């Protein structure tokens, strides 16, 4: 049985050479996968892969196509929030049958979908990650997962519901109409290219908006810029500090981050592979 997957770029575009590499791998190794990139993925309008109306139209049309089994976000990059609310409003029953997979800024859409109980949101590598070190294996992991094969998930998942977000993305979701109720959830967060004082500020914010969560786990905080003075705390000390202040259980590290090792985390209670 063929699994039909369509890639979208709700934020910034993907380079065509990256898309070509992903499609070549899929054709060579996954004969039962029909993988395509929506033409919108290659448009450029300033920072974005097409203007808001174009990205929204591509998202809604693909989501409502009953022949599509899964939507794989090809790239992150700012922009998902600009289309998320009207996108959710435009979805039909066909969207509820899909798996949605990505991370980084695409977490805005994953969070909004989860809030509204639409489909199966999953944190996992982007198609564009193929050019990272170990990227081909990350792409294979996603294609196996989306086609229903048994694949390893983030090793710390248990019988409690979980979600995974980029820290900045989660902070921007907090307090908005897109934020899901995370009561009873284990929340995994990661960050990239932020000063440690900014990471501290983000933890100050999110910990005020996570009442009743089961706990928080910290993924990788990578590519931290050099500041004009040391912050004086590590990223884990920051996480522990704000968790303690807000009464959230700090549950240790998580295997997620802006890299090819970024583990798969289904939103909700984990299962080993896509469920039909």
C-alpha positions, 0 to 999 in steps of 0.5 A: 500500500502506497503512503502519499506524503506531501512536503510544505513550507509554512515559513521559509523555502527549501532549496531545490537541491535539498528537495531533490536529494530527499526525493532521490533517497525516497525513490531509491529506498522507499518504493511504497512511498509517494513523496512530493514537494508542493510547488509553494515550497520553492517560492520566495517572497522576502523571507517567506516561501510565498506570501501569506495567502499562497502559503495558506492556500497550499496548506489548506488544499493539501490538508483537505486532500483525502488522497494525502496521508501525511504532511511533512514540513520541509523547512522551519524558519519564521512564518507559521504563526502568520497563517496558523489561525485561518489554516485551522479554520479552513480544515475539513475531516480529511485533515483529521486523518493525517500525520503532521511532522516537523519541528522548529517554527512548524511547531506553531502549527503542530501545537494548533493542530493538537489544541484542536484535536486535528490529526496526529502532530509529531515532532521530528526532522524536517526534509531540509535536514538532509544536508546536516551531518547524518541528515540522510539517516534522519530522512530515512527515520521519518520516511519509515515512521510515516509509512508505518514502520516500527522506528525508535522514538525519543528514549525517555517517552513513557505512558504520560502524554508528551509534546516537544517544541523549540523553546522560542516557538513555545514561548510565542505560542503561550497565551495565544489562541493557538496554545494547546492545554498541556496539563498532565504532559511532559514538555520537551524543549530545545533551542538554537542560536540564542544567547543564554540570557535569552534562554533564561528569559524564555524559560521565565515566560514559558514556566508561567504558562504551563500550569499542571504539566507533568514535568519538563525535559531539556533537549539540546541548546546549540550554537549559543552565540558568544556574549560580551560577558559570561551568563554564569549559568548553563542551560540546564541550570537555567531550566532547573532554576525556573522549574523550581521557581514555578513548581514544575518537575525538572525531569532531565535531558531529552534527545531533541535539537536542531540537528539530524539526531533530533528524535521523533516525539508524537504529541500525546501518548507515544506509540512506536509507529504511525497508527492507521 
